[in-house]
Amino acid sequence: MKRWTFILLACLAVGTIPAQADLHRGVWFWRNGSSPYGSDNIVGSSSQETATVSFFKKYGIRRVYGSYGNRPIYEPSIIASWNERLHLKGIQSQLLLAENSWIFPANRGALLDRI
């Protein structure tokens, strides 16, 4: 038992076991308006954004797959500000789109408008 404890402590001392904050995690960030953790209730509120980004950093989240509904179209400056905040903290922001009919040629205009 003492041997394994020593090996574990030695690994921690030299940094061969990654700390939790060093992990490269991603999170799906749904817009759910009824949830206090949904993007609808966080993005656009400076205090909520700050708390959320701090949470992401604490737990090693480096990628956010965000669902924002029509906000990128109707509130582009709010979404741009959120993306900039993430970027400044070293977090990648990816737009999460769920509409499966955009693959059809007749619907591609709506997809390009959203992007």
Sequence and secondary structure as in RCSB ss.txt:
>XXXX:A:sequence
MKRWTFILLACLAVGTIPAQADLHRGVWFWRNGSSPYGSDNIVGSSSQETATVSFFKKYGIRRVYGSYGNRPIYE
PSIIASWNERLHLKGIQSQLLLAENSWIFPANRGALLDRI
>XXXX:A:secstr
 HHHHHHHHHHHHHT S  GGGS EEEEE   TTSTTSHHHHTT HHHHHHHHHHHHHTTEEEEEE  TTHHHH 
HHHHHHHHHHHHHTT EEEE    GGGGSGGGHHHHHHH 
